[in-house]
Amino acid sequence: MKKFLLIFLIGQMLVCSFIYGQSFYNIYFLNNMGVAHYNTYYLEEANGVNLGYLYDELMARHISVEIIKEPISMDGIQRYEVYDTKDISVSVIKPLSQEKEIKYLSLKKEDFIDSTGNLKPMLLLNK
């Protein structure tokens, strides 16, 4: 009976570690990929004209912006692109899984217009 209980407990630990690795870590990874203290905003009509106007307005007011994109990949690797303005201090993280890849890039107007309208702006008070 003791051997059965020991095997059962080891099996339960393996199942729990598998569940953690498949679900909770992915949620933690996605939530901490960018700057954590920014709020996410969604543009209702995210077309090229509106996004271009919004980009010009945000840059004129010196508002930092971050956008996270997940482009489609054909080889099974999830690639994320984190676009942000130069005045944001982003802590670069490395994914634990070989199936994920993150690129940190500087935000340009073309990249902002190409986005879906989900953005994280923050007003910098020191400018």
Phi, psi and omega in degrees: 000323180294321178295319178297317179295319178296315178296321178297316180293320177295319176297319178295321178295320178295318179296316180296320179292325176294316179297318179298315182293331183269337185237300187294320180295321179298320178295315179298317181298313182292325180286335183251017180287323181252200179285127189283329186272010175271148173265146180269134178239149182240128177273126185294310179251089185269074174253173185299322181292313180296319180293323177295317178295317180296319178299313179300319181292318179295319180289327178292330180265007179057048178259126179286143183225143175227136178229136177245124179244148173237092180290158179285134178237145183265346186260011176086001178263130177277115180253129178245141176241121179255111179259131177211162177287163189289342184270008178264134175262099181264130174276117183288127177247150177250130177290147178283332183272146176285349182270003179235145180215138181237133173242134177255120185232160177277139183280126175241167183298322180296320178292323179292319180293329181281356184279177182270354181100004175265119184217159179239094177266157175209131179282127177270125184274348184270004181262000000 
